[in-house]
Amino acid sequence: MKGFKDFGKMFSNYKLTPVKLGCEVRGIDLITENRREVIEKIKEDVTDHRMLIFKNQGVITGDRQVQISKWFGDLEVTFYQHERSPHPQVFRVSNDPNEGCTGVGRTGWHIDGTFQPAPYAYSLYYMASVPKEGATVFAPLTELIEGLS
């Protein structure tokens, strides 16, 4: 585990479960977690597995979402803002115009941040509610690109 030989003993609640793309992480409370070694482990795991899913985290405030996002580096803030956004650096998306910016990503298949000169290294999502008929899909780009040749 690249320098975390005792990680399992120190943080026995931290568990990764593989899913179709990435891993689900259990045993971590993102609302309170601040231990440097746990943050480094999360960063290592997102690099190794491409996507991490933290379910049942409760309500994460806008300030806390920004703090967590900064674990991965400087933030890129979009020019869209919605009055219900919990923080100026959080882009709030919804299918209800009273709750957030609508129509985001509905122009077709896209990769977040590709409109920027330097596309995003990471995208973090806090999904307060997800419709049962939702159509958000995540794809392994490396394999897709390699499959083109």
C-alpha positions as CSV (number, residue, x, y, z in Angstrom):
1,M,0.0,0.0,0.0
2,K,2.8,2.4,-0.8
3,G,3.8,3.5,2.7
4,F,0.7,2.5,4.5
5,K,1.7,-1.0,5.7
6,D,-0.1,-0.4,9.1
7,F,-3.1,1.3,7.5
8,G,-5.3,-1.8,8.0
9,K,-4.5,-1.9,11.7
10,M,-4.8,1.8,12.2
11,F,-8.0,2.2,10.2
12,S,-9.8,-1.1,10.2
13,N,-13.1,0.5,9.2
14,Y,-11.8,1.7,5.9
15,K,-13.0,-0.8,3.3
16,L,-13.0,-0.8,-0.5
17,T,-15.5,-2.8,-2.4
18,P,-15.0,-3.0,-6.2
19,V,-18.0,-2.0,-8.4
20,K,-18.3,-1.9,-12.2
21,L,-16.1,1.2,-12.4
22,G,-14.2,2.1,-9.3
23,C,-14.8,1.2,-5.7
24,E,-17.3,1.9,-3.0
25,V,-15.6,3.2,0.2
26,R,-17.1,2.3,3.6
27,G,-16.1,3.2,7.1
28,I,-15.2,6.8,6.4
29,D,-17.3,9.8,7.6
30,L,-16.6,12.6,5.1
31,I,-18.3,15.1,7.3
32,T,-15.6,14.9,10.0
33,E,-12.6,13.1,8.4
34,N,-9.4,15.2,8.5
35,R,-6.6,12.7,9.2
36,R,-3.8,13.3,6.8
37,E,-3.1,9.5,6.4
38,V,-6.7,8.8,5.5
39,I,-6.8,11.7,3.0
40,E,-3.6,10.4,1.4
41,K,-5.2,6.9,1.2
42,I,-8.3,8.3,-0.5
43,K,-6.1,10.2,-3.0
44,E,-4.1,7.0,-3.7
45,D,-7.2,4.9,-4.1
46,V,-8.9,7.4,-6.5
47,T,-5.7,7.2,-8.6
48,D,-5.7,3.4,-8.5
49,H,-9.4,2.9,-9.0
50,R,-10.4,6.0,-11.0
51,M,-13.7,6.5,-9.1
52,L,-14.6,6.3,-5.4
53,I,-18.2,6.2,-4.2
54,F,-19.0,7.2,-0.6
55,K,-22.6,6.4,0.2
56,N,-24.9,7.4,3.1
57,Q,-22.7,10.4,4.1
58,G,-25.6,12.6,5.4
59,V,-25.7,16.3,4.6
60,I,-22.4,17.7,3.5
61,T,-22.3,21.5,3.7
62,G,-21.0,23.6,0.9
63,D,-18.0,24.6,3.0
64,R,-17.2,21.0,3.7
65,Q,-17.6,20.0,0.1
66,V,-15.1,22.7,-0.8
67,Q,-12.7,21.5,1.9
68,I,-12.9,17.9,0.6
69,S,-12.4,19.1,-3.0
70,K,-9.2,20.9,-2.0
71,W,-7.7,17.6,-0.9
72,F,-7.1,17.1,-4.6
73,G,-5.7,20.5,-5.4
74,D,-6.9,24.0,-6.5
75,L,-10.5,24.3,-7.5
76,E,-11.8,25.2,-11.0
77,V,-14.9,27.3,-10.6
78,T,-17.4,27.5,-13.4
79,F,-19.0,30.7,-14.4
80,Y,-22.5,29.3,-13.7
81,Q,-23.9,30.1,-10.3
82,H,-27.3,29.3,-8.9
83,E,-28.9,31.2,-6.0
84,R,-29.4,27.9,-4.1
85,S,-25.7,26.9,-4.4
86,P,-24.4,26.1,-0.9
87,H,-21.1,27.8,-1.6
88,P,-19.8,30.1,-4.4
89,Q,-17.3,27.4,-5.5
90,V,-20.0,24.7,-5.7
91,F,-21.8,24.3,-9.0
92,R,-25.4,23.2,-8.2
93,V,-27.1,21.1,-10.8
94,S,-30.8,20.0,-10.7
95,N,-33.7,19.0,-12.9
96,D,-35.7,21.7,-11.1
97,P,-34.8,25.3,-12.0
98,N,-35.7,26.4,-8.5
99,E,-33.1,24.1,-7.0
100,G,-30.1,24.4,-9.4
101,C,-28.8,24.9,-13.0
102,T,-30.8,22.7,-15.4
103,G,-30.0,21.1,-18.7
104,V,-26.3,20.6,-17.6
105,G,-24.8,17.8,-19.7
106,R,-28.0,17.3,-21.7
107,T,-26.4,18.3,-25.0
108,G,-25.1,14.7,-25.2
109,W,-22.2,12.7,-24.0
110,H,-19.5,14.8,-22.5
111,I,-16.5,14.9,-20.3
112,D,-16.6,17.4,-17.4
113,G,-14.3,20.4,-18.0
114,T,-13.2,19.7,-21.5
115,F,-14.3,23.2,-22.5
116,Q,-11.4,24.5,-20.4
117,P,-7.8,24.9,-21.8
118,A,-6.7,22.4,-19.1
119,P,-9.5,19.8,-18.4
120,Y,-10.2,18.9,-14.8
121,A,-8.0,16.3,-13.2
122,Y,-10.9,15.4,-10.8
123,S,-14.6,15.9,-10.6
124,L,-16.4,15.5,-7.2
125,Y,-20.1,15.1,-6.9
126,Y,-22.4,15.3,-3.9
127,M,-25.7,13.8,-5.0
128,A,-28.4,14.9,-2.5
129,S,-31.0,12.9,-4.4
130,V,-30.9,10.8,-7.5
131,P,-33.9,10.0,-9.6
132,K,-34.7,6.4,-10.1
133,E,-34.8,6.9,-13.9
134,G,-31.5,8.9,-13.8
135,A,-29.2,8.4,-16.8
136,T,-25.8,9.6,-15.5
137,V,-23.2,7.2,-16.8
138,F,-19.5,7.0,-16.0
139,A,-17.2,5.4,-18.6
140,P,-13.5,4.2,-18.5
141,L,-11.9,6.6,-21.0
142,T,-8.6,4.8,-21.2
143,E,-10.2,1.7,-22.4
144,L,-12.5,3.6,-24.8
145,I,-9.6,5.5,-26.4
146,E,-7.4,2.4,-26.6
147,G,-10.3,0.6,-28.3
148,L,-10.3,3.1,-31.1
149,S,-7.0,1.9,-32.5
